[in-house]
């Protein structure tokens, strides 16, 4: 569908057109008409599916600008996602005169947010904890809220926000419209839908990454005792320059991060116990290419939009198929190709077997390379680079130096072999 097919204002259509969107994504095609009718929605959709616009359009169409009290609230798990969502909503509402959208989150002085709230805001995008804080301080009155959106709902529950979410929902009018978006649908999410939504329409959008053959998936059986060593072998065998490495626990993240550093690999850790300031610093270093490896839990990585990522490594197998797809979908973006490598220890076997079965042949099992095989891989990689240089580079001056160095007791083959040895030792 085109956005022109929807019964929406010219202001919103113009903004979406300027954002470069012509055709709708599946989640937008299904959710926008329902949202415009005021229906409650429970949608299973991944990051990158276009869900922000799917809920932004219905929300913006209901905003009454003269009323400068909050009319919609969007809850997100992290500061970064709050800023991303608030920015996207503001872009869609660019031509709605005097529209005010505010992101509220921890890590920023509360006074600044309070002053903006007091002046009047139409849409609030916030983390549950900071929203509760503003409610308790009397800065935020949700009595006029008509729309509540729970974005990345499963992640908010994983981060311990269930009580906060329920408190916020109880502070909003019963006749509100509630739209819930989640990458996975565990029992707790279904309970919230049952208790706080009115006859919601369930939507499930297949992750577009599921069907993209450009993600090459390899899995490697390993022993827990040698798992980290096998990780470093894969890094060398695949010549991985940069990667997001997933662990299931904060303890696992710290272990892999510390041992990578010890082995001389530039790396950083990212998990839920970190302050927002530390998270921002780590993410900036990774995005700017100042560190090669970012080791993270699913919770910490949710909502992060990282481009140009060729490799995803699952140090621990994901808990379920949806989480696995969500992880690997961070590579092969914008039409590029990518690799997803998964280490499978005995403890991971049950989850992996389920994921492999559901992947329908997309995961190919391979053996961890032996030390001798790894050495051969490295040598062949160097020789390939040498052969390519012979084809494309001007080597005249270099050849002149080699000829001058030749003597009766030193051959060109010996010089080449010695240079290869030096390169391997680097």
ZAKOL-316544 format. One record per residue (C-alpha): residue number from 0; residue in three letters; x, y, z. Coordinates in Angstrom, 1 decimal, decimal comma. Each point is the difference from the previous one (the first is absolute). Layout:
<nodes>
[NUM 'ALA' [X Y Z]]
...
</nodes>
This chain:
<nodes>
[0 'UNK' [0,0 0,0 0,0]]
[1 'UNK' [0,9 3,7 -0,3]]
[2 'UNK' [-0,4 2,4 2,9]]
[3 'UNK' [-2,4 1,9 -2,3]]
[4 'UNK' [-2,4 -2,9 0,3]]
[5 'UNK' [-0,6 0,8 3,7]]
[6 'UNK' [-2,5 2,6 1,2]]
[7 'UNK' [2,6 2,2 1,6]]
[8 'UNK' [0,7 3,7 0,0]]
[9 'UNK' [2,0 1,7 -2,7]]
[10 'UNK' [2,5 1,2 2,6]]
[11 'UNK' [0,9 -3,5 1,0]]
[12 'UNK' [0,1 -1,2 -3,6]]
[13 'UNK' [2,4 2,8 -1,0]]
[14 'UNK' [2,3 -0,8 2,9]]
[15 'UNK' [0,1 -3,7 -0,8]]
[16 'UNK' [0,6 0,7 -3,6]]
[17 'UNK' [3,0 2,3 0,9]]
[18 'UNK' [1,3 -2,8 2,2]]
[19 'UNK' [0,3 -2,1 -3,2]]
[20 'UNK' [-2,7 -2,6 0,7]]
[21 'UNK' [-2,3 -0,9 -2,8]]
[22 'UNK' [-1,2 -3,5 0,6]]
[23 'UNK' [-1,1 -1,3 3,4]]
[24 'UNK' [1,6 -2,8 1,8]]
[25 'UNK' [-2,1 -3,0 1,1]]
[26 'UNK' [-0,4 1,3 3,6]]
[27 'UNK' [-1,0 3,4 -1,3]]
[28 'UNK' [-2,5 -1,4 -2,4]]
[29 'UNK' [-1,7 -2,0 2,7]]
[30 'UNK' [0,3 2,3 3,0]]
[31 'UNK' [-0,7 3,4 -1,4]]
[32 'UNK' [-3,7 -0,6 -1,1]]
[33 'UNK' [-0,7 -1,7 3,4]]
[34 'UNK' [1,7 2,8 1,9]]
[35 'UNK' [-2,0 2,6 -1,9]]
[36 'UNK' [-3,2 -1,8 1,0]]
[37 'UNK' [1,0 0,2 3,6]]
[38 'UNK' [0,5 -3,8 0,4]]
[39 'UNK' [2,3 -1,4 2,6]]
[40 'UNK' [2,9 -1,9 -1,6]]
[41 'UNK' [2,4 -2,7 1,2]]
[42 'UNK' [2,7 -0,3 -2,7]]
[43 'UNK' [3,0 -2,3 -0,2]]
[44 'UNK' [2,6 1,8 -2,1]]
[45 'UNK' [3,7 0,3 0,0]]
[46 'UNK' [2,3 3,1 0,2]]
[47 'UNK' [0,3 1,5 -3,5]]
[48 'UNK' [-3,5 -1,1 -1,2]]
[49 'UNK' [-1,3 3,6 -0,1]]
[50 'UNK' [-2,1 -0,3 3,2]]
[51 'UNK' [0,7 3,6 1,2]]
[52 'UNK' [-1,8 1,5 -3,0]]
[53 'UNK' [-2,7 -2,7 0,5]]
[54 'UNK' [-1,0 1,5 3,3]]
[55 'UNK' [1,1 3,6 -0,6]]
[56 'UNK' [-2,5 0,6 -2,8]]
[57 'UNK' [-3,1 -1,0 2,0]]
[58 'UNK' [1,3 1,9 3,1]]
[59 'UNK' [0,7 3,2 -1,9]]
[60 'UNK' [-3,4 -0,1 -1,8]]
[61 'UNK' [-1,7 0,2 3,4]]
[62 'UNK' [2,0 2,9 1,5]]
[63 'UNK' [-2,0 3,1 0,8]]
[64 'UNK' [2,7 2,8 -0,1]]
[65 'UNK' [-1,8 2,6 2,2]]
[66 'UNK' [0,0 -2,4 2,9]]
[67 'UNK' [3,6 0,1 1,3]]
[68 'UNK' [-0,3 -2,9 2,4]]
[69 'UNK' [1,3 -3,5 -0,8]]
[70 'UNK' [-2,3 -1,8 -2,4]]
[71 'UNK' [2,3 -2,9 -0,8]]
[72 'UNK' [2,7 -1,9 1,9]]
[73 'UNK' [2,5 -2,4 -1,5]]
[74 'UNK' [2,0 -2,2 2,3]]
[75 'UNK' [3,4 -1,4 -1,1]]
[76 'UNK' [2,7 -2,1 1,8]]
[77 'UNK' [3,0 2,2 -0,5]]
[78 'UNK' [1,1 3,6 -0,3]]
[79 'UNK' [1,4 -0,6 -3,5]]
[80 'UNK' [-3,3 -1,4 -1,2]]
[81 'UNK' [-1,9 2,9 1,6]]
[82 'UNK' [2,0 2,5 -1,9]]
[83 'UNK' [-0,3 -2,0 -3,2]]
[84 'UNK' [-3,8 -0,3 0,2]]
[85 'UNK' [-0,6 3,6 1,1]]
[86 'UNK' [2,1 1,2 -2,9]]
[87 'UNK' [-1,9 -2,2 -2,5]]
[88 'UNK' [-3,4 1,2 1,4]]
[89 'UNK' [1,2 3,6 -0,3]]
[90 'UNK' [1,0 -0,6 -3,6]]
[91 'UNK' [-3,4 -1,4 -0,9]]
[92 'UNK' [-1,7 2,9 1,8]]
[93 'UNK' [2,4 2,6 -1,6]]
[94 'UNK' [-2,8 1,9 -1,7]]
[95 'UNK' [-2,5 -0,1 2,9]]
[96 'UNK' [0,4 3,6 1,3]]
[97 'UNK' [0,9 0,4 3,7]]
[98 'UNK' [0,3 -3,8 0,6]]
[99 'UNK' [2,1 -0,8 3,1]]
[100 'UNK' [1,7 -3,4 0,5]]
[101 'UNK' [2,2 -0,6 3,0]]
[102 'UNK' [2,3 -2,9 0,9]]
[103 'UNK' [0,4 -0,6 3,8]]
[104 'UNK' [2,6 -2,5 1,3]]
[105 'UNK' [2,5 -0,5 2,7]]
[106 'UNK' [3,5 1,4 -0,3]]
[107 'UNK' [-1,2 3,5 -0,8]]
[108 'UNK' [-0,7 2,6 2,6]]
[109 'UNK' [-3,7 -0,3 1,0]]
[110 'UNK' [-0,3 3,8 0,3]]
[111 'UNK' [0,4 0,6 -3,7]]
[112 'UNK' [-2,7 -2,6 -0,8]]
[113 'UNK' [-2,2 1,5 2,7]]
[114 'UNK' [0,2 3,5 -1,5]]
[115 'UNK' [-1,1 -1,3 -3,5]]
[116 'UNK' [-2,8 -2,0 1,5]]
[117 'UNK' [-1,3 3,1 1,9]]
[118 'UNK' [-0,1 2,0 -3,3]]
[119 'UNK' [-2,2 -2,7 -1,6]]
[120 'UNK' [0,7 -3,2 -2,0]]
[121 'UNK' [-2,3 -2,0 -2,4]]
[122 'UNK' [2,0 -3,2 -0,1]]
[123 'UNK' [2,3 -1,4 2,6]]
[124 'UNK' [2,5 -2,8 -0,9]]
[125 'UNK' [1,7 -1,4 3,1]]
[126 'UNK' [1,6 -2,8 1,9]]
[127 'UNK' [-2,4 -1,4 2,7]]
[128 'UNK' [2,2 0,9 2,9]]
[129 'UNK' [0,3 3,7 -0,9]]
[130 'UNK' [-3,7 0,2 -1,0]]
[131 'UNK' [-0,9 -1,3 3,5]]
[132 'UNK' [2,4 2,6 1,5]]
[133 'UNK' [-1,8 2,9 -1,8]]
[134 'UNK' [-3,4 -1,4 1,0]]
[135 'UNK' [1,0 -0,1 3,7]]
[136 'UNK' [1,4 3,5 -0,1]]
[137 'UNK' [-3,2 1,3 -1,5]]
[138 'UNK' [1,7 1,0 -3,2]]
[139 'UNK' [-2,0 -2,4 -2,2]]
[140 'UNK' [-3,7 -0,4 0,0]]
[141 'UNK' [-1,3 -2,8 -2,2]]
[142 'UNK' [-3,7 0,7 0,4]]
[143 'UNK' [-0,3 1,3 -3,5]]
[144 'UNK' [1,9 -2,8 -1,7]]
[145 'UNK' [-1,8 -1,6 -2,9]]
[146 'UNK' [2,7 -2,2 -1,3]]
[147 'UNK' [2,6 -2,3 1,8]]
[148 'UNK' [2,7 -1,8 -1,9]]
[149 'UNK' [2,2 -2,7 1,4]]
[150 'UNK' [3,0 -0,2 -2,3]]
[151 'UNK' [2,4 -3,0 0,4]]
[152 'UNK' [-2,4 -1,3 2,7]]
[153 'UNK' [1,9 -3,3 0,6]]
[154 'UNK' [3,2 1,9 0,6]]
[155 'UNK' [-1,6 2,3 2,6]]
[156 'UNK' [-1,2 -3,1 1,9]]
[157 'UNK' [3,5 -1,6 -0,2]]
[158 'UNK' [1,4 3,2 1,5]]
[159 'UNK' [-2,4 -0,2 2,9]]
[160 'UNK' [-2,4 2,7 -1,0]]
[161 'UNK' [-3,2 -2,1 0,4]]
[162 'UNK' [-1,2 1,8 3,2]]
[163 'UNK' [0,8 3,4 -1,4]]
[164 'UNK' [-1,9 -0,8 -3,3]]
[165 'UNK' [-3,0 -1,1 2,0]]
[166 'UNK' [0,1 3,1 2,2]]
[167 'UNK' [0,1 2,3 -3,1]]
[168 'UNK' [-2,9 -1,8 -1,7]]
[169 'UNK' [-2,1 0,3 3,2]]
[170 'UNK' [0,7 3,8 -0,1]]
[171 'UNK' [-1,5 0,3 -3,5]]
[172 'UNK' [-3,7 0,1 -0,9]]
[173 'UNK' [-1,8 -3,3 -0,5]]
[174 'UNK' [-1,3 1,1 -3,4]]
[175 'UNK' [3,5 0,5 -1,4]]
[176 'UNK' [1,4 -1,7 -3,1]]
[177 'UNK' [2,8 -2,4 0,9]]
[178 'UNK' [2,5 -1,2 -2,6]]
[179 'UNK' [2,6 -2,6 1,0]]
[180 'UNK' [3,0 -0,9 -2,2]]
[181 'UNK' [2,4 -2,8 0,9]]
[182 'UNK' [2,6 -2,1 -1,8]]
[183 'UNK' [-1,1 -3,1 1,9]]
[184 'UNK' [-3,2 -1,0 1,7]]
[185 'UNK' [0,7 -1,7 3,4]]
[186 'UNK' [-2,7 -0,8 2,5]]
[187 'UNK' [0,5 3,3 1,9]]
[188 'UNK' [-0,7 2,1 -3,1]]
[189 'UNK' [-3,2 -1,9 -0,7]]
[190 'UNK' [-1,0 0,6 3,6]]
[191 'UNK' [0,4 3,8 -0,4]]
[192 'UNK' [-2,0 -0,1 -3,2]]
[193 'UNK' [-2,8 -1,9 1,7]]
[194 'UNK' [0,0 2,2 3,1]]
[195 'UNK' [0,5 3,5 -1,5]]
[196 'UNK' [-1,3 -0,2 -3,6]]
[197 'UNK' [-3,5 0,1 -1,3]]
[198 'UNK' [-0,6 -2,9 -2,5]]
[199 'UNK' [3,4 0,6 -1,7]]
[200 'UNK' [0,7 -1,0 -3,6]]
[201 'UNK' [3,0 -2,3 -0,2]]
[202 'UNK' [2,5 0,6 -2,8]]
[203 'UNK' [3,1 -2,0 -0,8]]
[204 'UNK' [2,5 1,1 -2,6]]
[205 'UNK' [2,6 -2,5 -1,1]]
[206 'UNK' [3,5 1,4 0,4]]
[207 'UNK' [1,3 1,0 -3,4]]
[208 'UNK' [3,4 -1,3 1,0]]
[209 'UNK' [-1,4 -3,6 0,2]]
[210 'UNK' [-0,3 -0,2 -3,7]]
[211 'UNK' [3,2 1,8 -1,0]]
[212 'UNK' [2,5 -2,5 -1,4]]
[213 'UNK' [2,8 2,6 0,3]]
[214 'UNK' [0,4 -0,9 3,7]]
[215 'UNK' [2,3 -3,0 0,0]]
[216 'UNK' [-0,5 -2,0 3,2]]
[217 'UNK' [2,6 -2,3 1,3]]
[218 'UNK' [-0,1 -2,0 3,3]]
[219 'UNK' [2,9 -1,6 1,9]]
[220 'UNK' [-0,3 -2,7 2,6]]
[221 'UNK' [2,4 0,7 2,9]]
[222 'UNK' [0,9 -1,1 3,5]]
[223 'UNK' [-0,8 2,6 2,7]]
[224 'UNK' [3,6 -0,3 1,2]]
[225 'UNK' [1,4 1,1 -3,3]]
[226 'UNK' [-2,8 2,3 -1,1]]
[227 'UNK' [2,0 3,3 0,3]]
[228 'UNK' [3,0 -1,5 -1,8]]
[229 'UNK' [-2,3 -1,1 -2,8]]
[230 'UNK' [-1,5 3,5 -0,1]]
[231 'UNK' [3,5 1,4 -0,7]]
[232 'UNK' [0,6 -2,6 -2,7]]
[233 'UNK' [-3,2 1,1 -1,8]]
[234 'UNK' [1,1 3,6 0,2]]
[235 'UNK' [3,3 -0,9 -1,7]]
[236 'UNK' [-1,4 -2,5 -2,4]]
[237 'UNK' [-2,7 2,4 -1,3]]
[238 'UNK' [2,3 3,0 0,3]]
[239 'UNK' [-2,7 1,8 2,0]]
[240 'UNK' [0,9 3,7 0,2]]
[241 'UNK' [-3,1 1,0 2,1]]
[242 'UNK' [-2,9 -1,8 1,5]]
[243 'UNK' [-2,8 0,1 2,6]]
[244 'UNK' [0,4 -3,1 2,2]]
[245 'UNK' [-3,0 -1,2 2,0]]
[246 'UNK' [0,0 -1,7 3,4]]
[247 'UNK' [-3,1 -1,0 2,0]]
[248 'UNK' [1,2 1,4 3,3]]
[249 'UNK' [1,8 3,1 1,4]]
[250 'UNK' [2,5 -2,4 1,6]]
[251 'UNK' [0,7 -1,5 -3,5]]
[252 'UNK' [0,4 3,4 -1,5]]
[253 'UNK' [2,6 1,0 2,6]]
[254 'UNK' [1,9 -3,3 -0,5]]
[255 'UNK' [0,2 0,3 -3,8]]
[256 'UNK' [0,8 3,7 0,1]]
[257 'UNK' [2,9 -0,4 2,6]]
[258 'UNK' [1,5 -3,0 -1,8]]
[259 'UNK' [-0,2 1,8 -3,4]]
[260 'UNK' [1,9 2,9 1,5]]
[261 'UNK' [2,5 -2,4 1,5]]
[262 'UNK' [0,6 -1,5 -3,4]]
[263 'UNK' [0,6 3,4 -1,5]]
[264 'UNK' [-3,3 0,5 -1,8]]
[265 'UNK' [-1,4 3,4 0,4]]
[266 'UNK' [-3,5 -0,4 1,5]]
[267 'UNK' [-2,7 1,4 2,2]]
[268 'UNK' [-2,8 -1,4 2,1]]
[269 'UNK' [-3,7 1,1 0,1]]
[270 'UNK' [-2,5 -1,2 2,5]]
[271 'UNK' [-2,9 1,2 2,1]]
[272 'UNK' [1,9 0,8 3,1]]
[273 'UNK' [1,9 2,9 -1,7]]
[274 'UNK' [-0,9 3,6 0,5]]
[275 'UNK' [-1,4 1,8 -3,0]]
[276 'UNK' [3,2 2,1 -0,3]]
[277 'UNK' [2,1 -3,1 -0,2]]
[278 'UNK' [-2,4 -1,6 -2,6]]
[279 'UNK' [0,3 3,2 -2,2]]
[280 'UNK' [3,8 0,0 0,2]]
[281 'UNK' [0,2 -3,7 -0,9]]
[282 'UNK' [-2,4 0,3 -2,9]]
[283 'UNK' [1,8 3,1 -1,4]]
[284 'UNK' [3,3 -1,8 0,1]]
[285 'UNK' [-1,4 -3,0 -1,8]]
[286 'UNK' [-1,9 2,0 -2,6]]
[287 'UNK' [3,1 2,1 -0,7]]
[288 'UNK' [2,2 -3,1 -0,5]]
[289 'UNK' [2,1 0,7 3,0]]
[290 'UNK' [-0,7 -3,5 1,3]]
[291 'UNK' [-0,3 -3,2 -2,1]]
[292 'UNK' [-2,3 -2,1 2,2]]
[293 'UNK' [-3,1 0,9 2,0]]
[294 'UNK' [-1,1 -2,8 2,4]]
[295 'UNK' [-3,6 0,4 1,1]]
[296 'UNK' [-3,1 -1,6 1,4]]
[297 'UNK' [-3,2 0,0 -2,0]]
[298 'UNK' [-1,4 2,6 2,5]]
[299 'UNK' [2,8 2,4 -0,4]]
[300 'UNK' [0,1 -0,3 -3,8]]
[301 'UNK' [-3,8 0,4 -0,6]]
[302 'UNK' [-0,8 3,2 -1,9]]
[303 'UNK' [3,6 0,6 -1,2]]
[304 'UNK' [0,2 0,8 -3,7]]
[305 'UNK' [3,5 -0,8 -1,1]]
[306 'UNK' [0,8 0,2 -3,7]]
[307 'UNK' [2,8 -1,7 -2,0]]
[308 'UNK' [0,2 -3,0 2,3]]
[309 'UNK' [1,3 -3,0 -2,0]]
[310 'UNK' [0,0 -2,6 2,8]]
[311 'UNK' [-2,2 -1,0 2,9]]
[312 'UNK' [1,4 -2,6 2,4]]
[313 'UNK' [-2,2 -1,9 2,4]]
[314 'UNK' [2,4 -1,0 2,8]]
[315 'UNK' [-3,1 -1,4 1,7]]
[316 'UNK' [-2,9 -1,4 -2,0]]
[317 'UNK' [-3,1 2,2 0,2]]
[318 'UNK' [-2,8 -1,0 2,3]]
[319 'UNK' [-2,5 -0,5 -2,9]]
[320 'UNK' [-0,4 0,3 -3,7]]
[321 'UNK' [-1,4 3,6 0,1]]
[322 'UNK' [2,9 1,2 2,0]]
[323 'UNK' [2,5 -1,7 -2,4]]
[324 'UNK' [-1,6 1,7 -3,0]]
[325 'UNK' [0,0 3,3 1,9]]
[326 'UNK' [3,7 -0,4 0,6]]
[327 'UNK' [1,1 -1,0 -3,4]]
[328 'UNK' [-2,2 2,7 -1,7]]
[329 'UNK' [2,6 2,6 1,1]]
[330 'UNK' [2,2 -1,1 -2,9]]
[331 'UNK' [-0,7 0,0 -3,7]]
[332 'UNK' [-1,7 3,4 0,2]]
[333 'UNK' [-0,7 2,2 -3,0]]
[334 'UNK' [0,4 -2,8 -2,4]]
[335 'UNK' [3,5 -1,0 1,1]]
[336 'UNK' [1,1 -3,6 0,8]]
[337 'UNK' [0,9 -1,2 3,5]]
[338 'UNK' [1,0 -2,9 2,2]]
[339 'UNK' [-1,6 -1,4 3,1]]
[340 'UNK' [2,3 -2,4 2,0]]
[341 'UNK' [-1,3 -2,0 2,9]]
[342 'UNK' [2,0 -2,0 2,6]]
[343 'UNK' [-2,0 -3,0 1,3]]
[344 'UNK' [1,2 -1,7 3,2]]
[345 'UNK' [-1,7 -3,0 1,6]]
[346 'UNK' [-2,0 2,4 2,3]]
[347 'UNK' [-1,3 1,9 -3,1]]
[348 'UNK' [-1,1 -3,1 -2,0]]
[349 'UNK' [-3,7 -0,1 0,9]]
[350 'UNK' [-0,6 3,6 -1,0]]
[351 'UNK' [2,2 -0,3 -3,1]]
[352 'UNK' [-1,8 -3,1 -1,3]]
[353 'UNK' [-3,3 1,8 0,2]]
[354 'UNK' [1,4 3,1 -1,7]]
[355 'UNK' [1,7 -2,1 -2,7]]
[356 'UNK' [-3,2 -1,9 -0,7]]
[357 'UNK' [-2,0 3,3 -0,3]]
[358 'UNK' [2,7 1,5 -2,3]]
[359 'UNK' [-0,9 -2,6 -2,6]]
[360 'UNK' [3,5 -0,8 -1,2]]
[361 'UNK' [1,4 3,6 0,2]]
[362 'UNK' [2,5 -0,9 2,7]]
[363 'UNK' [3,0 -2,1 -1,2]]
[364 'UNK' [2,1 -1,9 2,6]]
[365 'UNK' [3,7 0,2 -0,5]]
[366 'UNK' [3,1 -1,1 2,0]]
[367 'UNK' [2,2 2,3 1,9]]
[368 'UNK' [3,3 0,2 -1,9]]
[369 'UNK' [2,9 -1,8 1,5]]
[370 'UNK' [3,2 1,9 0,7]]
[371 'UNK' [1,6 -1,2 -3,2]]
[372 'UNK' [-3,1 0,8 -2,0]]
[373 'UNK' [-0,1 3,5 1,5]]
[374 'UNK' [3,7 0,5 -1,0]]
[375 'UNK' [-0,8 -1,1 -3,6]]
[376 'UNK' [-3,0 2,4 -0,1]]
[377 'UNK' [2,2 2,9 1,1]]
[378 'UNK' [2,7 -0,9 -2,6]]
[379 'UNK' [-2,5 -0,3 -2,8]]
[380 'UNK' [-1,5 3,4 1,0]]
[381 'UNK' [3,4 1,7 -0,3]]
[382 'UNK' [0,8 -1,7 -3,3]]
[383 'UNK' [-3,4 1,1 -1,4]]
[384 'UNK' [0,9 3,6 1,0]]
[385 'UNK' [3,4 -0,4 -1,7]]
[386 'UNK' [-1,6 -1,4 -3,2]]
[387 'UNK' [-2,5 2,9 0,0]]
[388 'UNK' [2,9 2,5 0,5]]
[389 'UNK' [1,8 -1,5 -3,0]]
[390 'UNK' [-3,1 0,6 -2,1]]
[391 'UNK' [-0,9 3,6 1,0]]
[392 'UNK' [3,1 1,6 1,5]]
[393 'UNK' [3,0 1,6 -1,7]]
[394 'UNK' [2,8 -2,1 1,4]]
[395 'UNK' [2,9 1,2 -2,2]]
[396 'UNK' [2,0 1,7 2,8]]
[397 'UNK' [-0,6 -2,9 2,3]]
[398 'UNK' [1,2 -2,5 -2,6]]
[399 'UNK' [3,1 2,1 -0,6]]
[400 'UNK' [0,8 -0,2 3,8]]
[401 'UNK' [-0,4 -3,8 -0,1]]
[402 'UNK' [2,3 -0,3 -3,0]]
[403 'UNK' [2,7 2,0 1,7]]
[404 'UNK' [-0,3 -2,3 3,1]]
[405 'UNK' [0,4 -3,2 -2,0]]
[406 'UNK' [3,3 -1,7 0,1]]
[407 'UNK' [1,4 -3,4 -0,8]]
[408 'UNK' [-1,0 -1,4 3,4]]
[409 'UNK' [-3,4 1,7 0,4]]
[410 'UNK' [-2,9 -0,8 -2,4]]
[411 'UNK' [-3,2 1,9 -0,6]]
[412 'UNK' [-1,9 -2,9 1,4]]
[413 'UNK' [1,9 0,2 3,3]]
[414 'UNK' [-0,6 3,8 0,2]]
[415 'UNK' [-3,8 -0,6 -0,6]]
[416 'UNK' [0,0 -2,8 2,6]]
[417 'UNK' [1,8 2,2 2,6]]
[418 'UNK' [-2,4 2,9 -0,6]]
[419 'UNK' [-3,0 -2,3 0,4]]
[420 'UNK' [1,4 -1,2 3,3]]
[421 'UNK' [0,4 3,6 1,2]]
[422 'UNK' [-3,6 0,8 -1,0]]
[423 'UNK' [-1,3 -3,1 1,9]]
[424 'UNK' [1,9 1,0 3,1]]
[425 'UNK' [-1,6 3,5 0,1]]
</nodes>
